[in-house]
Amino acid sequence: MKTINDYVEETGEIGYVKRVVNVIVHAHGLPSVRPGEIVIFENGDLGKVMSLGTEIVEIMILSKKSIKVGEKVARTGNSIEIPVGRQLLGQVIDPFGTPLDNNTIMKRPKISRPIEVLPSGIITRRTIKKQLDTGVGVVDLMVPIGRGQRQLVLGDRKTGKTNFLLQTIVSASRAGNICIYAAIGKKKIDIKKVQEYFINNNVMGNVVITASSPQDSPGVIFNTPYSAMTIAEYFRDQGLDTLVILDDLSTHAKFHRELSLLANKFPGRNSYPGDMFYVHAKLLERAGNFAVNDKEVAITCMPVVESSEGDIAGHIQTNAMGMTDGHIYFDSNLFSEGRRPAINPFLSVTRVGKQTQSSSKRSINRELLSFLTLYEKLRNFSHFGAELTESVRVTLQSGEKILGIFDQDPNIIIPSNIQTIFLTLIWSGNVKETDMKKLNRYRERLAALYTDNRSYREYVDKIVFSAKSFNDLLSIVQANLRQLFPSFQ
């Protein structure tokens, strides 16, 4: 890095710190500075220009060190950039590309990109046609996600959101996607646990973790999701589908609110500044399905937003809903009932995911939603102690089995087509077993067979894709029970 004197000689401009408010610095001078530009202080620390006044430049400090009144400050002429390249794969880095793992020696990429850019226009975008398999049955069958979709993950703290996201990353990585996990203001121990999870599942080579902790300055935390999206755009331009997890935007919004209040910006709803929607929208708009060199390449984005006591009508929650293509809601009541994952399919929405499904899977989606709606009504009715008919009793038993196969260990990934044929096995009444643990262990064996045995995988895929409807699939599965479900007991 050049010294402040080098930059003064280049630009011919110098400023002086007039006022310091926590991480916000007011300086005078620098007549040609522009918003978003990086400036350098006399002590070598960097700052980012937030806004310009008639005589004052408002600067956000990008370190925890203190800046003193009267210090010199100079322009650099550059915006914040992050080095991008394949060297980042398998690394845990900060928003500026510096490795956070002290035991890792990384060859620094030669290419750098600015972390804040204009989203690609509509001419470069294409219709979302392919499904992203999360490996979680209730999502893949009932709330499908398309490659290039922006799908919000919403729910209270400690309801299993992160477990679901880690499962999704493992599933997407095994399918050939590059995965970027942005840990925004997370504890260092939590970041380490995420890294170990990826290492244990042998996918760390396809993952980049961009992380910031509460000990970092608000400026560093604020830039974390933008760095993650810039890395994703690099791999998109290399022709690789990418999945970006932003965990979470509630924390990001809180730090933006802190910065805005320190800068005396007028607070709006819930004390968040008026540009809160813009801050997140310009980030999420960078995801989508794009045309790159005569090929369609997707950046799928899954931002996370935290709710409080199940309230999904707050400012940040409704903001995020308005700028995404649907949401997956983690219900704290279902979590307390023991459902894992605690996803409420009735309060979850996917606006473009269903168009990526085959006709048979869309038919399954409709049948499941209709059946589970009936099941919930009958279950509530049965709580009154009413005498149940045989048909009601059968419906309740079937509903319990279907919800049972939606229960899934956080460490287990079930391919979408295995989920599909296993559901037909339950739906058709071929299974008399009532112990769901045994059934789910058998499903896991099928998933392992599907993953390891190519001929079995091709056979299952052919059957699922050849079916025109759910009824058609039920007939085909019934005719091929022994081949599809070997050694079932």
C-alpha positions as CSV (number, residue, x, y, z in Angstrom):
1,M,0.0,0.0,0.0
2,K,1.3,3.5,-0.9
3,T,1.7,6.1,1.9
4,I,-0.5,9.1,2.3
5,N,2.2,11.3,0.9
6,D,2.2,9.2,-2.4
7,Y,-1.5,9.8,-2.8
8,V,-1.2,13.5,-2.0
9,E,1.4,13.8,-4.8
10,E,-0.8,12.0,-7.2
11,T,-4.1,13.9,-6.6
12,G,-2.8,17.2,-5.3
13,E,-5.5,17.2,-2.6
14,I,-5.3,16.9,1.1
15,G,-7.9,17.0,3.9
16,Y,-8.0,17.3,7.7
17,V,-10.1,15.5,10.2
18,K,-12.5,18.0,11.8
19,R,-14.7,15.7,13.9
20,V,-14.8,12.1,15.0
21,V,-18.1,10.4,16.1
22,N,-17.3,6.7,16.9
23,V,-16.6,5.2,13.4
24,I,-17.8,8.3,11.4
25,V,-15.2,11.0,10.6
26,H,-16.0,14.5,9.3
27,A,-13.2,16.0,7.3
28,H,-12.8,19.2,5.3
29,G,-10.8,19.5,2.1
30,L,-10.7,16.9,-0.7
31,P,-12.8,19.0,-3.2
32,S,-12.8,16.3,-5.9
33,V,-13.6,13.2,-3.8
34,R,-16.6,11.1,-4.8
35,P,-19.0,8.9,-2.8
36,G,-17.8,5.4,-2.3
37,E,-14.1,6.3,-2.8
38,I,-11.5,5.0,-0.4
39,V,-9.4,7.5,1.5
40,I,-6.3,7.0,3.6
41,F,-5.5,8.6,6.9
42,E,-2.2,9.8,8.2
43,N,-1.8,6.6,10.4
44,G,-2.3,4.4,7.4
45,D,-5.9,3.4,8.1
46,L,-8.5,3.4,5.4
47,G,-12.0,4.9,5.2
48,K,-14.9,5.0,2.8
49,V,-16.6,8.2,1.8
50,M,-20.3,7.9,2.7
51,S,-21.6,11.3,1.7
52,L,-20.6,14.8,0.7
53,G,-21.6,18.2,2.1
54,T,-20.8,21.7,1.0
55,E,-17.7,21.8,3.1
56,I,-17.6,18.5,4.9
57,V,-16.8,14.9,3.7
58,E,-18.4,12.2,5.7
59,I,-16.2,9.1,6.0
60,M,-16.7,5.6,7.5
61,I,-13.6,4.2,9.1
62,L,-12.7,0.6,8.0
63,S,-10.8,-0.3,11.2
64,K,-11.1,-0.4,14.9
65,K,-8.2,2.1,15.4
66,S,-9.0,5.6,16.6
67,I,-8.6,8.6,14.3
68,K,-7.7,11.9,15.9
69,V,-8.9,15.4,15.1
70,G,-6.4,17.2,12.9
71,E,-5.1,14.1,11.2
72,K,-4.4,14.3,7.5
73,V,-6.5,12.4,5.0
74,A,-5.9,11.9,1.3
75,R,-7.9,10.5,-1.7
76,T,-6.8,7.2,-3.3
77,G,-9.0,7.5,-6.4
78,N,-10.2,3.9,-5.9
79,S,-13.3,2.2,-4.5
80,I,-13.2,-0.9,-2.3
81,E,-12.0,-3.9,-4.3
82,I,-11.6,-7.6,-3.4
83,P,-9.2,-10.0,-5.1
84,V,-11.1,-12.8,-6.9
85,G,-10.1,-16.1,-8.4
86,R,-10.0,-19.8,-7.8
87,Q,-7.4,-19.3,-5.1
88,L,-10.3,-18.3,-2.8
89,L,-11.9,-21.7,-2.9
90,G,-11.6,-23.5,0.4
91,Q,-10.7,-20.3,2.2
92,V,-12.2,-18.3,5.0
93,I,-11.6,-14.6,4.2
94,D,-12.6,-11.2,5.4
95,P,-14.5,-8.8,3.1
96,F,-11.3,-7.5,1.7
97,G,-9.9,-10.9,0.7
98,T,-7.5,-11.4,3.6
99,P,-7.4,-15.0,5.0
100,L,-8.8,-15.3,8.5
101,D,-7.3,-18.8,9.1
102,N,-3.8,-18.2,10.4
103,N,-2.7,-21.7,9.4
104,T,-3.5,-21.1,5.8
105,I,-1.1,-19.6,3.2
106,M,-3.1,-18.4,0.2
107,K,-1.6,-17.3,-3.1
108,R,-3.3,-13.9,-3.6
109,P,-5.4,-13.7,-6.8
110,K,-4.1,-11.2,-9.4
111,I,-7.6,-10.0,-10.4
112,S,-9.5,-7.6,-8.2
113,R,-13.1,-6.3,-8.6
114,P,-15.1,-3.5,-6.9
115,I,-17.5,-4.9,-4.3
116,E,-20.3,-2.4,-5.3
117,V,-21.4,-2.5,-8.9
118,L,-24.6,-1.9,-10.9
119,P,-26.7,-5.1,-11.2
120,S,-26.8,-6.5,-14.8
121,G,-29.7,-5.3,-16.9
122,I,-32.7,-7.2,-18.1
123,I,-31.1,-7.9,-21.5
124,T,-28.5,-10.2,-19.9
125,R,-31.1,-12.1,-17.9
126,R,-32.9,-15.4,-18.8
127,T,-35.9,-17.3,-17.5
128,I,-35.2,-19.5,-14.6
129,K,-35.7,-23.1,-15.8
130,K,-33.6,-25.4,-13.6
131,Q,-34.3,-26.5,-10.0
132,L,-31.7,-26.2,-7.3
133,D,-31.9,-29.3,-5.1
134,T,-31.5,-28.5,-1.4
135,G,-31.4,-32.1,-0.3
136,V,-34.3,-31.3,2.2
137,G,-37.5,-33.0,1.2
138,V,-40.1,-30.5,2.4
139,V,-38.4,-27.8,0.4
140,D,-37.7,-29.7,-2.8
141,L,-41.2,-31.1,-3.0
142,M,-43.3,-28.3,-1.6
143,V,-41.3,-25.0,-1.9
144,P,-38.9,-25.6,-4.8
145,I,-36.1,-23.2,-5.5
146,G,-34.9,-22.4,-9.0
147,R,-31.3,-21.8,-10.0
148,G,-31.1,-18.0,-10.1
149,Q,-33.9,-17.4,-7.7
150,R,-33.7,-15.1,-4.7
151,Q,-35.3,-17.0,-1.9
152,L,-35.6,-15.5,1.6
153,V,-35.1,-17.7,4.7
154,L,-37.1,-16.3,7.5
155,G,-37.7,-17.3,11.1
156,D,-36.9,-16.8,14.8
157,R,-33.5,-17.4,16.3
158,K,-32.5,-21.0,17.0
159,T,-35.2,-22.6,14.8
160,G,-32.8,-24.5,12.4
161,K,-32.3,-21.9,9.6
162,T,-28.5,-22.3,9.6
163,N,-28.7,-26.1,9.6
164,F,-30.9,-25.9,6.5
165,L,-28.6,-23.5,4.7
166,L,-25.6,-25.8,5.4
167,Q,-27.5,-28.8,4.0
168,T,-28.3,-26.7,0.9
169,I,-24.7,-25.7,0.4
170,V,-23.6,-29.4,0.6
171,S,-26.3,-30.5,-1.8
172,A,-25.5,-27.6,-4.3
173,S,-21.8,-28.2,-4.0
174,R,-22.1,-31.9,-4.8
175,A,-24.2,-30.8,-7.9
176,G,-21.3,-28.7,-9.2
177,N,-22.2,-25.3,-7.8
178,I,-19.7,-22.9,-6.3
179,C,-21.0,-21.8,-2.9
180,I,-20.3,-18.5,-1.1
181,Y,-21.3,-18.3,2.5
182,A,-21.3,-14.7,3.9
183,A,-21.2,-14.8,7.7
184,I,-22.2,-11.3,8.6
185,G,-21.1,-10.2,12.1
186,K,-21.0,-13.9,13.3
187,K,-19.1,-15.1,16.3
188,K,-15.7,-16.6,15.4
189,I,-16.6,-20.0,17.0
190,D,-19.8,-20.2,14.8
191,I,-17.7,-19.4,11.7
192,K,-15.3,-22.2,12.7
193,K,-18.2,-24.7,13.2
194,V,-19.5,-23.9,9.7
195,Q,-16.0,-24.4,8.2
196,E,-15.7,-27.8,10.0
197,Y,-19.1,-28.9,8.7
198,F,-18.0,-28.3,5.1
199,I,-14.7,-30.0,5.7
200,N,-16.4,-33.1,7.3
201,N,-18.8,-33.3,4.2
202,N,-15.8,-32.9,1.8
203,V,-17.2,-29.8,0.0
204,M,-14.9,-27.1,1.3
205,G,-13.0,-27.2,-2.0
206,N,-16.1,-25.7,-3.7
207,V,-16.9,-23.2,-0.9
208,V,-15.7,-19.7,0.0
209,I,-16.6,-18.3,3.4
210,T,-16.6,-14.5,3.6
211,A,-16.8,-13.6,7.3
212,S,-16.9,-10.7,9.7
213,S,-17.3,-10.9,13.5
214,P,-18.8,-8.5,16.1
215,Q,-15.3,-7.4,17.0
216,D,-14.8,-5.9,13.5
217,S,-15.7,-2.3,12.7
218,P,-19.2,-1.7,11.5
219,G,-17.7,-0.7,8.1
220,V,-16.2,-4.2,7.7
221,I,-19.4,-5.9,8.7
222,F,-21.5,-3.7,6.4
223,N,-19.3,-4.7,3.4
224,T,-19.4,-8.4,4.0
225,P,-22.4,-9.4,1.8
226,Y,-21.2,-7.1,-1.1
227,S,-17.9,-8.9,-1.1
228,A,-19.6,-12.3,-1.2
229,M,-21.8,-11.2,-4.2
230,T,-18.7,-9.9,-6.1
231,I,-17.0,-13.3,-5.7
232,A,-20.1,-15.0,-7.0
233,E,-20.2,-12.7,-10.0
234,Y,-16.6,-13.6,-10.8
235,F,-17.4,-17.4,-10.9
236,R,-20.6,-16.6,-12.9
237,D,-18.4,-14.9,-15.5
238,Q,-16.3,-18.1,-15.6
239,G,-19.5,-20.0,-16.6
240,L,-20.1,-21.6,-13.1
241,D,-23.4,-21.7,-11.3
242,T,-23.1,-20.1,-7.9
243,L,-25.1,-20.2,-4.6
244,V,-24.8,-17.3,-2.2
245,I,-26.0,-17.4,1.4
246,L,-26.3,-14.1,3.2
247,D,-26.5,-14.9,6.9
248,D,-28.0,-12.7,7.9
249,L,-29.4,-9.4,6.6
250,S,-31.0,-8.5,10.0
251,T,-27.6,-8.1,11.5
252,H,-26.5,-6.2,8.3
253,A,-29.5,-3.8,8.7
254,K,-28.7,-3.2,12.4
255,F,-25.2,-2.1,11.6
256,H,-26.4,0.1,8.7
257,R,-28.8,1.7,11.1
258,E,-26.0,2.3,13.6
259,L,-23.9,4.0,10.9
260,S,-26.8,6.1,9.7
261,L,-27.7,7.3,13.2
262,L,-24.1,8.2,13.9
263,A,-24.1,10.2,10.7
264,N,-27.3,12.0,11.8
265,K,-29.4,10.6,9.0
266,F,-33.1,11.0,9.6
267,P,-34.5,7.8,11.1
268,G,-37.6,6.3,9.5
269,R,-39.7,3.2,10.3
270,N,-38.3,1.3,13.3
271,S,-35.4,3.8,13.4
272,Y,-34.1,2.4,10.1
273,P,-32.9,5.0,7.6
274,G,-35.0,5.7,4.5
275,D,-32.4,4.1,2.1
276,M,-32.7,0.7,3.9
277,F,-34.7,-0.8,1.0
278,Y,-32.1,0.5,-1.5
279,V,-29.2,-0.9,0.4
280,H,-30.5,-4.4,0.3
281,A,-32.2,-4.2,-3.1
282,K,-29.0,-3.2,-5.0
283,L,-27.4,-6.3,-3.4
284,L,-30.1,-8.9,-4.1
285,E,-30.7,-7.6,-7.7
286,R,-27.2,-8.8,-8.6
287,A,-28.5,-12.4,-8.4
288,G,-30.4,-14.1,-11.2
289,N,-30.1,-16.3,-14.3
290,F,-27.8,-14.8,-16.9
291,A,-26.6,-15.3,-20.4
292,V,-22.8,-15.7,-20.3
293,N,-21.0,-16.5,-23.6
294,D,-24.0,-18.3,-25.1
295,K,-24.6,-20.2,-21.9
296,E,-27.1,-19.7,-19.1
297,V,-25.3,-19.3,-15.7
298,A,-27.1,-18.6,-12.4
299,I,-26.4,-16.8,-9.2
300,T,-28.9,-18.2,-6.6
301,C,-29.2,-16.1,-3.6
302,M,-30.6,-17.1,-0.2
303,P,-30.7,-14.1,2.2
304,V,-31.6,-14.8,5.9
305,V,-33.7,-12.5,8.0
306,E,-34.5,-13.0,11.6
307,S,-38.0,-12.6,13.0
308,S,-39.0,-12.0,16.7
309,E,-41.6,-14.2,18.3
310,G,-42.9,-15.2,14.9
311,D,-43.6,-11.7,13.8
312,I,-43.0,-11.5,10.0
313,A,-44.5,-8.1,9.5
314,G,-41.5,-6.1,10.7
315,H,-39.7,-3.5,8.6
316,I,-36.7,-5.6,7.5
317,Q,-38.8,-8.8,7.0
318,T,-41.4,-7.1,4.7
319,N,-38.6,-5.2,2.9
320,A,-36.8,-8.5,2.1
321,M,-40.1,-10.2,1.1
322,G,-40.7,-7.4,-1.4
323,M,-37.4,-7.8,-3.2
324,T,-37.1,-11.6,-3.3
325,D,-38.9,-14.3,-5.2
326,G,-40.4,-16.1,-2.2
327,H,-39.6,-17.1,1.3
328,I,-39.1,-20.2,3.5
329,Y,-40.6,-19.7,6.9
330,F,-39.2,-21.5,10.0
331,D,-42.0,-21.7,12.5
332,S,-41.0,-21.6,16.2
333,N,-44.2,-23.5,17.1
334,L,-43.3,-26.4,14.8
335,F,-39.8,-26.4,16.2
336,S,-41.1,-26.7,19.7
337,E,-43.3,-29.6,18.5
338,G,-40.1,-31.4,17.4
339,R,-40.4,-31.0,13.6
340,R,-37.0,-30.9,11.9
341,P,-36.7,-28.8,9.8
342,A,-39.4,-26.6,11.3
343,I,-40.5,-25.3,7.9
344,N,-44.2,-24.2,7.6
345,P,-45.1,-25.0,4.0
346,F,-48.4,-23.1,4.3
347,L,-46.7,-19.9,5.2
348,S,-43.8,-20.4,2.7
349,V,-43.9,-19.1,-0.8
350,T,-42.0,-19.7,-4.1
351,R,-42.9,-17.5,-7.0
352,V,-40.7,-19.0,-9.7
353,G,-39.5,-22.4,-8.3
354,K,-42.6,-24.4,-9.5
355,Q,-41.9,-23.5,-13.1
356,T,-38.6,-25.4,-12.8
357,Q,-40.3,-28.7,-11.8
358,S,-41.4,-31.5,-14.1
359,S,-45.1,-32.0,-14.7
360,S,-45.1,-35.0,-12.3
361,K,-43.4,-33.0,-9.5
362,R,-45.8,-30.1,-10.0
363,S,-48.7,-32.6,-9.6
364,I,-47.1,-33.9,-6.4
365,N,-46.8,-30.4,-5.1
366,R,-50.5,-29.7,-5.6
367,E,-51.6,-33.1,-4.1
368,L,-49.4,-32.7,-1.1
369,L,-50.6,-29.1,-0.3
370,S,-54.2,-30.2,-0.7
371,F,-53.8,-33.3,1.4
372,L,-51.8,-31.6,4.2
373,T,-54.4,-28.9,4.4
374,L,-57.1,-31.6,4.9
375,Y,-54.9,-33.3,7.4
376,E,-54.5,-30.1,9.5
377,K,-58.2,-29.6,9.5
378,L,-59.0,-33.1,10.6
379,R,-56.2,-33.1,13.3
380,N,-57.7,-29.9,14.8
381,F,-61.1,-31.5,14.6
382,S,-59.9,-34.6,16.4
383,H,-58.6,-32.5,19.3
384,F,-62.3,-31.9,20.3
385,G,-62.6,-35.6,21.2
386,A,-65.0,-36.3,18.3
387,E,-65.5,-39.9,17.3
388,L,-63.4,-40.6,14.2
389,T,-64.6,-42.5,11.2
390,E,-62.3,-45.1,9.5
391,S,-61.6,-42.7,6.6
392,V,-60.6,-39.9,8.9
393,R,-58.4,-42.2,10.9
394,V,-56.6,-43.4,7.7
395,T,-56.1,-39.8,6.6
396,L,-54.6,-38.9,10.0
397,Q,-52.2,-41.9,9.9
398,S,-51.1,-41.1,6.3
399,G,-50.6,-37.4,7.2
400,E,-48.4,-38.4,10.2
401,K,-46.3,-40.7,7.9
402,I,-45.8,-37.9,5.3
403,L,-44.8,-35.4,7.9
404,G,-42.6,-38.1,9.4
405,I,-40.6,-38.5,6.2
406,F,-40.3,-34.7,6.0
407,D,-38.4,-34.9,9.3
408,Q,-34.7,-35.0,8.4
409,D,-31.4,-35.1,10.3
410,P,-29.4,-31.9,9.6
411,N,-26.4,-34.0,8.5
412,I,-28.5,-36.0,6.0
413,I,-28.8,-35.0,2.3
414,I,-31.6,-36.7,0.4
415,P,-31.6,-36.3,-3.5
416,S,-34.8,-34.9,-4.9
417,N,-35.7,-38.0,-7.0
418,I,-35.2,-40.3,-4.0
419,Q,-37.6,-38.0,-2.0
420,T,-40.1,-38.3,-4.9
421,I,-40.2,-42.1,-5.2
422,F,-40.1,-42.6,-1.5
423,L,-43.2,-40.4,-1.1
424,T,-45.0,-42.5,-3.7
425,L,-44.1,-45.6,-1.6
426,I,-45.8,-44.0,1.4
427,W,-48.7,-42.5,-0.6
428,S,-49.6,-45.8,-2.3
429,G,-50.0,-47.6,1.0
430,N,-47.3,-50.2,0.3
431,V,-45.7,-49.4,3.7
432,K,-47.3,-50.9,6.8
433,E,-44.3,-50.0,9.0
434,T,-45.3,-47.4,11.6
435,D,-41.8,-46.8,13.0
436,M,-40.7,-43.6,11.2
437,K,-37.1,-44.0,12.4
438,K,-36.8,-47.3,10.5
439,L,-38.4,-45.8,7.4
440,N,-36.1,-42.8,7.4
441,R,-33.1,-45.1,7.9
442,Y,-34.2,-47.0,4.9
443,R,-34.6,-43.8,2.9
444,E,-31.0,-42.9,3.9
445,R,-29.8,-46.2,2.5
446,L,-31.7,-45.5,-0.7
447,A,-30.0,-42.0,-0.9
448,A,-26.6,-43.6,-0.5
449,L,-27.3,-46.2,-3.2
450,Y,-28.5,-43.4,-5.5
451,T,-25.3,-41.5,-4.9
452,D,-22.9,-44.4,-5.2
453,N,-24.6,-46.6,-7.9
454,R,-24.7,-44.9,-11.3
455,S,-27.0,-47.5,-12.9
456,Y,-29.5,-47.2,-10.0
457,R,-29.4,-43.4,-10.2
458,E,-30.1,-43.4,-14.0
459,Y,-32.9,-45.9,-13.5
460,V,-34.6,-43.7,-10.8
461,D,-34.1,-40.5,-12.8
462,K,-35.6,-42.1,-15.9
463,I,-38.7,-43.2,-14.0
464,V,-39.3,-39.8,-12.4
465,F,-38.8,-37.8,-15.6
466,S,-40.9,-40.2,-17.7
467,A,-44.0,-39.7,-15.5
468,K,-46.5,-37.1,-16.8
469,S,-48.5,-36.8,-13.5
470,F,-48.5,-38.0,-9.9
471,N,-51.0,-40.8,-10.8
472,D,-48.8,-41.8,-13.7
473,L,-45.8,-41.9,-11.4
474,L,-47.7,-44.0,-8.8
475,S,-48.5,-46.6,-11.5
476,I,-44.9,-46.8,-12.7
477,V,-43.5,-47.1,-9.2
478,Q,-46.1,-49.8,-8.4
479,A,-44.9,-51.8,-11.4
480,N,-41.2,-51.5,-10.5
481,L,-41.3,-51.8,-6.7
482,R,-38.6,-54.5,-6.4
483,Q,-36.2,-52.7,-8.6
484,L,-36.8,-49.3,-7.0
485,F,-36.9,-50.5,-3.4
486,P,-34.4,-53.4,-3.0
487,S,-34.2,-55.2,0.3
488,F,-37.1,-53.2,1.8
489,Q,-38.2,-54.8,5.1
